Amino acid sequence: MVAQAKITPAPGPLNRHVQDQIGRELRTLYGELWREPVPDHLRSDRPVGAHRTEDNPVTASPEIREAMLAAISSLRAFAISLTHNTDYADDLV
């Protein structure tokens, strides 16, 4: 007999108290990023949803790239705490 893998269902919607707590924690951790103005080189006149092409790739400054890479492990841990499933968490991150 082959053992069946246990499938963990995704949790239901978070209640408002949990959403508020997560929001407070995210603002505490990343709030300073929201206060900074968007650099001119990252501003775009393109409408939301405009597609990028190989001739017009999306690039980030080295500082932005490093900040994003540095946040991945924390974001993944946070996603795991929400989903209780590493595959779902990786999809979120």
Stockholm file with secondary structure:
# STOCKHOLM 1.0

chainA/1-93         MVAQAKITPAPGPLNRHVQDQIGRELRTLYGELWREPVPDHLRSDRPVGAHRTEDNPVTASPEIREAMLAAISSLRAFAISLTHNTDYADDLV
#=GR chainA/1-93 SS CCCCCCCCCCCCCCCHHHHHHHHHHHHHHHHHHHHSCCCGGGCCCSCTTCCCBTTBCCCCCHHHHHHHHHHHHHHHHHHHHHHSCHHHHHHHC
#=GC SS_cons        CCCCCCCCCCCCCCCHHHHHHHHHHHHHHHHHHHHSCCCGGGCCCSCTTCCCBTTBCCCCCHHHHHHHHHHHHHHHHHHHHHHSCHHHHHHHC
//
